[in-house]
Amino acid sequence: MIFPPVDLAEPDGLLAYGGDLSSDRLLLAYSEGIFPWYNEPPILWWCPDPRFVLFPGELKISASMKQVLKKGVFTFTINKDFPGVIRGCQQAPRPGQDGTWITRDIEKAYIALHEAGYALSIECWQDDELVGGFYGIQIGDCFFGESMFARVSNASKAAFITFVQYAAAQGLEMIDCQVYSEHLASLGARMIPREEFLTIIKKSQ
């Protein structure tokens, strides 16, 4: 159960296809900087270069978000409702996409990783209703973000900021955001060379 060397990836980051979503295979993939992303079989495995990441110490919080957090309109939990978060991500509309890449097989695989203690969810609540959140995998001192959703304005951003602050306090070194998004760039995420990314992963395990 091995992956090809990541320097054999296509220019868009595609490295391999096939295999399964067993917990062992997923953990091996993340430990080598690889993640699955596909709409229908076969499973596609990716390791793009450069890599979009956020270092907790570089988090940027806008004045407007500081006000949102100060008002206390949201409350946050960790691992209170992992299935609810992954289903929220599954159901969230994605501009330019016809469906979701979070298939039933993906859902089952990441719930299994959660039950094994590797996949974490961050929930954002408003009036006791789950209104946003995100989930990902933690291996060593690195967190590999997978997906987020918001049912009300600012919910996912508030959850992400709260988690990054928590991650900094826990000594996490890096949050993998995988591929560029304007949303996360506004919070301080940036591109780094894949080689640097992989070096950080190896040192943090």
Number of C-alpha atoms within 10 A of each C-alpha: 7 8 15 9 11 21 14 12 17 14 11 11 19 19 22 21 15 10 15 14 16 14 17 11 15 19 19 16 19 19 20 18 23 23 21 21 15 16 12 11 9 12 15 17 21 22 29 23 21 19 23 22 24 24 18 22 14 12 18 15 16 11 8 9 15 12 12 15 17 10 9 9 13 22 18 18 15 16 15 13 15 22 17 15 27 26 15 21 23 21 13 16 14 12 7 6 8 8 14 15 15 21 15 10 11 17 15 16 17 25 19 15 20 21 11 10 13 18 23 25 26 23 31 30 17 15 9 9 12 21 21 29 32 26 27 22 23 21 17 15 18 24 26 22 20 19 19 24 27 22 15 11 10 18 25 22 22 24 27 23 19 17 21 22 15 13 20 15 10 10 12 21 19 22 22 22 22 22 16 15 12 8 10 19 17 13 17 16 23 20 17 14 12 18 15 11 20 18 12 15 22 14 11 15 11
